[in-house]
């Protein structure tokens, strides 16, 4: 922080902070007027990790709570190699009952490298499930969901990518409700190395257009960031 107003702690001056803003924070200077959106950063949380905290971990936590409130025999996760998918798998743990991350063949090596010891499946090798199955949809592909429903007769879907669905199974759209304490907890968890945040490539500001094309044209390999310095 380069300046502290009358309603802010003077000790924050010249300290590293994460400032979140509901209207976006892509600007050189941010005027923070709500302390709930301001987070001091420990020295062992990098700038890249702080930037990654703004999109993904909060949604993964919301999914974790939904999963706990809706127990099932099998838990299928589409888009498990995405940033949110990798964080969700970490929050659940590799031994979570019935955990079935679905990853395309092109991304399985990346998933295995990111989370060694976690189970991983492709849609082609998924066996017929019995019992209640909760499908966590991160990929947002209705054709993929249709394939899964054919293999899991007693399925329900919770999606962060689709708000509605024409599929003939119980469907819930899950979204994050911002909570200051949740992000304080996430920062402490990252600082203590209990949560690993997937960071892919970091581009310079001059390479912003290249970064946009890279994120669009490549499989998810961690968060794509732009360095404004």
C-alpha positions in Angstrom: 0.0 0.0 0.0 1.3 3.5 -0.9 -1.3 5.5 1.1 -3.6 4.8 4.0 -6.8 6.7 4.6 -8.3 7.7 7.9 -10.3 4.6 8.3 -7.5 2.1 7.6 -4.7 0.7 9.8 -1.6 2.9 9.5 0.5 -0.2 9.9 -0.6 -1.3 6.4 1.4 1.5 4.8 4.2 0.1 2.5 2.9 -3.5 3.2 1.9 -6.1 0.5 -1.8 -6.5 0.4 -4.3 -8.2 -1.8 -7.1 -5.9 -2.8 -10.3 -7.4 -4.3 -13.0 -5.3 -5.8 -16.5 -6.4 -7.0 -16.1 -4.3 -10.1 -12.7 -5.6 -11.0 -9.2 -4.6 -10.0 -7.4 -4.4 -13.3 -5.9 -0.9 -12.8 -2.7 0.7 -11.6 -4.3 2.3 -8.5 -7.2 1.0 -6.5 -9.1 3.1 -3.9 -10.2 0.6 -1.3 -13.2 1.8 0.8 -14.3 -1.5 2.3 -12.0 -3.3 4.6 -13.7 -6.6 3.8 -12.0 -6.5 0.4 -8.5 -5.9 1.8 -6.1 -8.7 2.9 -2.5 -8.3 4.2 -0.2 -10.8 2.6 2.3 -12.9 4.5 5.8 -12.9 3.1 5.5 -16.6 2.0 2.5 -15.9 -0.2 3.8 -14.8 -3.6 2.3 -12.2 -5.8 1.3 -14.9 -8.3 -0.4 -17.0 -5.6 -2.2 -13.9 -4.3 -3.5 -13.2 -7.9 -4.6 -16.8 -8.2 -6.6 -16.5 -5.0 -9.0 -14.0 -6.7 -10.5 -16.6 -9.0 -11.0 -20.3 -8.1 -10.3 -21.2 -4.4 -13.5 -19.5 -3.2 -15.6 -21.4 -5.7 -13.8 -24.6 -4.8 -14.7 -24.1 -1.2 -18.4 -23.4 -2.1 -18.4 -26.7 -4.0 -16.8 -28.5 -1.0 -19.6 -27.3 1.3 -22.2 -28.3 -1.2 -20.6 -31.8 -1.4 -20.6 -32.1 2.4 -24.3 -31.1 2.5 -25.3 -33.6 -0.2 -23.5 -36.9 0.5 -23.3 -39.5 -2.2 -21.8 -42.9 -2.9 -19.8 -41.6 -5.9 -18.4 -38.1 -6.6 -17.6 -37.4 -10.2 -15.8 -34.2 -11.1 -15.6 -33.0 -14.7 -12.8 -30.6 -15.6 -10.7 -31.9 -12.7 -7.5 -30.6 -14.3 -8.7 -27.0 -14.2 -7.6 -24.6 -11.5 -10.8 -25.0 -9.6 -10.8 -28.8 -10.1 -7.3 -29.2 -8.8 -8.0 -27.0 -5.7 -11.3 -28.9 -5.1 -9.5 -32.3 -5.2 -7.0 -31.0 -2.7 -9.7 -29.8 -0.3 -11.4 -33.1 -0.5 -8.3 -35.3 -0.3 -7.2 -38.2 -2.4 -9.0 -40.7 -0.1 -12.4 -39.0 -0.3 -15.0 -41.8 -0.7 -16.0 -42.4 -4.3 -13.8 -39.6 -5.7 -13.8 -39.9 -9.5 -12.0 -37.0 -11.3 -12.7 -37.0 -15.0 -9.8 -35.7 -17.1 -9.3 -35.9 -20.9 -6.5 -38.2 -22.1 -4.5 -35.1 -23.2 -4.5 -33.8 -19.6 -4.0 -36.9 -17.5 -0.3 -36.6 -17.4 -0.6 -33.0 -16.1 -3.2 -34.1 -13.5 -0.9 -36.9 -12.3 2.0 -34.6 -12.1 0.0 -32.0 -10.2 -1.7 -34.3 -7.8 0.4 -37.6 -7.5 -1.5 -40.3 -5.7 -5.0 -39.0 -6.7 -7.3 -41.2 -8.8 -8.0 -40.1 -12.3 -10.4 -41.4 -15.0 -11.3 -40.6 -18.6 -14.9 -40.8 -19.8 -14.0 -43.7 -22.1 -12.9 -45.9 -19.2 -15.6 -45.0 -16.7 -17.5 -48.1 -15.5 -21.2 -48.3 -14.7 -21.8 -46.9 -11.2 -24.4 -48.1 -8.7 -25.8 -46.0 -5.9 -26.2 -42.3 -5.6 -23.7 -40.2 -7.7 -23.1 -36.5 -7.5 -21.6 -35.0 -10.6 -19.6 -31.8 -10.0 -19.6 -30.0 -13.3 -16.7 -27.6 -13.8 -16.2 -28.2 -17.5 -19.7 -27.0 -18.6 -20.1 -29.5 -21.4 -23.7 -30.9 -21.7 -22.5 -33.7 -24.1 -20.1 -34.8 -21.5 -22.8 -34.7 -18.8 -25.1 -36.7 -21.1 -22.4 -39.4 -21.3 -22.0 -39.5 -17.6 -25.7 -39.7 -16.9 -25.9 -42.8 -19.1 -23.2 -44.5 -16.9 -24.7 -43.3 -13.6 -28.4 -43.9 -13.5 -28.9 -42.3 -10.0 -27.2 -39.0 -10.8 -27.6 -35.4 -9.7 -25.6 -32.5 -11.0 -24.1 -29.4 -9.3 -22.6 -27.0 -11.8 -20.5 -23.8 -11.6 -20.4 -23.5 -15.4 -24.1 -23.9 -16.4 -26.9 -22.0 -14.7 -29.6 -24.2 -16.2 -29.9 -27.6 -17.8 -32.3 -29.5 -19.9 -31.0 -32.8 -18.6 -33.6 -34.9 -16.8 -31.8 -35.2 -13.5 -31.7 -33.0 -10.3 -29.7 -29.9 -11.1 -28.2 -27.2 -8.9 -26.2 -24.1 -9.9 -23.5 -23.4 -7.3 -21.8 -20.0 -6.9 -19.6 -18.4 -4.5 -20.9 -15.9 -1.9 -17.9 -13.7 -1.0 -16.8 -14.0 2.6 -13.9 -12.1 4.2 -13.1 -14.8 6.7 -13.0 -17.5 4.0 -10.2 -15.6 2.1 -8.3 -15.0 5.4 -8.5 -18.8 5.9 -7.3 -19.4 2.3 -4.4 -17.1 2.6 -3.2 -18.8 5.8 -3.7 -22.2 4.2 -1.5 -21.2 1.2 1.1 -19.6 3.5 1.4 -22.8 5.5 1.8 -24.9 2.3 -1.4 -26.9 3.0 -2.9 -25.8 -0.3 -1.1 -25.6 -3.6 -2.4 -23.1 -6.2 -2.0 -24.1 -9.8 -0.1 -21.4 -11.7 0.7 -21.9 -15.3 2.4 -19.2 -17.3 3.1 -15.6 -16.4 3.2 -13.1 -19.3 4.5 -9.5 -19.4 2.1 -6.7 -19.8 3.2 -6.2 -23.4 2.2 -9.8 -24.0 -1.4 -9.4 -22.8 -2.9 -10.3 -26.1 -0.6 -13.4 -26.3 -1.7 -14.4 -22.9 -5.4 -14.2 -23.9 -4.8 -16.4 -26.9 -2.8 -18.9 -24.9 -5.5 -19.2 -22.2 -8.1 -19.7 -25.0 -6.2 -22.1 -27.2 -4.6 -24.5 -24.6 -5.8 -27.0 -22.1 -5.9 -25.8 -18.6 -2.4 -25.9 -17.1 -2.8 -23.6 -14.2 -3.8 -19.9 -13.9 -2.5 -17.7 -16.7 -1.3 -14.3 -15.3 -0.1 -11.0 -16.6 2.7 -9.1 -14.8 1.9 -5.4 -14.8 5.4 -4.4 -13.7 
